[in-house]
């Protein structure tokens, strides 16, 4: 199991490096969100959120092509890493991205533009600004689309320090954007969209230069390999359709809320989504380190390693989310008040619903890695699309029947809990031979124990302690520390504890005694 040991070390190193950088990024993101809300106002902030949501409906194209590129490069790296094959995959993928960029422009400048000007609820005096925001969002998306295969290369090769560097760039860019937004004269909503477009240009430039220097096969040349195109298209077709329905759920609900409840509710959902996205980024950093190794081990038919990585991935992904989810869930109102000052209606309940949904998504997130690695997509994606159709229908019915916005948002969590999770658990056993008992003992039981032991003390303390600022602050601090302790001693195996403590000890020792590397080893 040398392969497993090497992967453990690489996953741990990459995850911790990204995790600590992400704390800084999250703090800055929350700070800048507050300043942007105060500077733009609730209406303009809601317009930015819903208009950006229209463009985000096109993200399924980018998501599809990134999944294709990363999957096929990871599979090839898991075999022999042939240079010519890797170059063919990259060039073909880049060509598909260029075609997709053209398609996006055509859709965005016709159907999307019509929808913006005829269907969304936007005050007439802000329609011109909304159109500027839309155009900048479209071209920012096109740039990110061209950047997608480069990102897939970095993930497949597990060069996670690049994402750490870009995290620092993101922090600096956010702070500069907020500063310029405050001091600039003119329509601040338009300028905010312009600054975002400039950042997208800089990100594409960096990734292009880095990948050309780092990976020799990252040189685009026209390649027509009919068999490869057919294989990429066959794999991508299911992912493409699946991502369409994901976007329909996420942005479709956002647009429904705009039509039925107005921009103010979009502002509340946008703020809740900002907080939730910052929270999910902790787990997503870990996902970046895990995805290529699951794909490579499965393609090499090393199933023991695959199931071990999957089980460990489910646990770690959940714990990385839960350690910050619980304090935010417990003190949502206090954190929002501290963060925003004036909190738009429904923001707090939206945050709680999104946190709950994010924790439930732990298993399906890892499950899709196995689906992509195996190439057996038809049944899983067909059922996923069917469940998402149910979500859209129920959400629309809730809107039409006059239910409040948080009922509409909560439909997704109900369907995930009742339909998605049991179905995917069954399919993982039937299609891929995933050991259910092994998963239940090694992953599900520790997750349930950690959740129960972590929540109970604060459930009872909230019943007896009066809510004050000091109590809320202490609850946040103690819940983080308590969950951390419970995760280490209940959620992790003995071997994992030894490795983590050993890794941290080594890093701290080298920090203070850099000349004694032999002792640290």
Steps between C-alpha positions, in 0.01 A plus 500: 500500500788738424271682257252565780769626739638742242151628424420547868801727544423697185131542589586612854765748387285650224188520716663670799680747276176598327296488821698760694518735202126463457433635851652832396314494170168435675547788746583741217208372290253560781644845570484604136144368464390730781669803344355419158149469649534830683646674195258367238190480718255212527336555159822523297651211694195290415518607135865396483411164653209417270663634181814306579271203555374521143859473375574228754235289330761453227756361745387147424704526178819584686433243772444230241823567313710530817370164617582346162854640485586413858358151481682398182831655604480334843420163340800533267727604788374195692618281213830597338466876447585483127605849379330481162173376647501775764562762234216364286264512797600856588480631143165333434363630828620854426334485158173396666532791741550747214190365326311522829609864542349585162178316591482688830528836328223408257267381777584786736455776242166366376294293741679622813475867405129462418436329833684774690303784343158335487463256789711606798353740757737798490412866568481688163754759610758224566446308175795666323733412787364145503587464131857617562530252787368229270753571224796504737374178660468333157854587391642409841337162458645457150848565643444249779381251240830532313681464832317177593731246329801667663337463840428134423869446421607641836246290694592182313870554574422590866692828492286642779752768598378685190152524650659626820672776306179585317325511837740777602437675169125471560537665843701789356264542204194509727652766725609715206156464339323608818735797545445615140125448536489731802706782347375486140251756371221386272275197487656269757313191381653534151846560640467196726429281196789660309746424780386138501568477126852639542573237767381226260747627237788487749408147615495368143838663427661341808368148437602517132858599580532249785365200308711571190813502713409213732346243263665434167185344360296815577559634149191535289517364149223395268435128542227297335479164672155364424519223760611740775235757408235229510621378840515852643157585357344177625626563852421870484145456374373361830703747707372781278135412555559439872656843545211662314261371764728605786498854363125486447456417866744758638436793269146400410397533863687832515305632200171368643568692819565814297175463307284414803672693781716774339871609514510534881462123543771449236725721711432283806570183303814655352634584846413155632669347198815710559527369855422145395748511210774613737408210727490242220838615373665325796366167385549579131872554556518147634298375202760645263768286663286184500337494155802408284618228737162323505489515120858373460461215750170387343643513147798293623246244638635551851157480664625457857667841474193645326259395776744609769535844341122524453419408860765736632388770260140487620604532864758774450280701267217494755726587793667790317154647437350414837772662713387844377141414409392436858605838648346685205178299533483560876563874480374593155316816605792627711756435223283666235443804721871526569583449134236714327351736756159523335404145402246456215195293585529121450884506496538306826259220408657477152843453660377216721328322212814524285722369778272202553493429126879530472556241773250262340685533168813338647427150374368589151804724443743210550267258321532692173878449504442126476242550226740708290796270561300195391343660194164335587288813485164427340290377793648733764456813290152401382380463859675821607325695223165348599547604865596854395185526288299412812680776694418763235134392481452501879677835537274655236190354667614645834543844340160485332329392822643799685744324732780722638843496328672271751246225427591526132873480576450203733348276230848403376606369843183290535545333160869441569424332833200295384602402145861582409685348795323159516514463121869584467588269787323215322662580164849520648461137610324371187710670230844537657513240776545763770517319839199638690584337835855628478367850426243487782757393757793715388323816383131524589530396867785745581309778321184436704694474828694821437179686408308376804779556754573845357141626489355376829692729744403813308142386451453488879709810573284709265196410706646634824735784399373845415600621152753782535792608283751348743311169518474487120871569459591232756263255329676552167847460650422198717301323228795520258739367762255232616425373150874493428564285807208267426613457138856415602412248771170358365496565127857406407669163519804449721726485196358828364555673836860386509563623147338840556678561831826385346457726200416805714784425740744476213384826344509689831845362583638608166337837548695569818808284433552516122858368520405169667317327215642160585356515851161609364491200269 
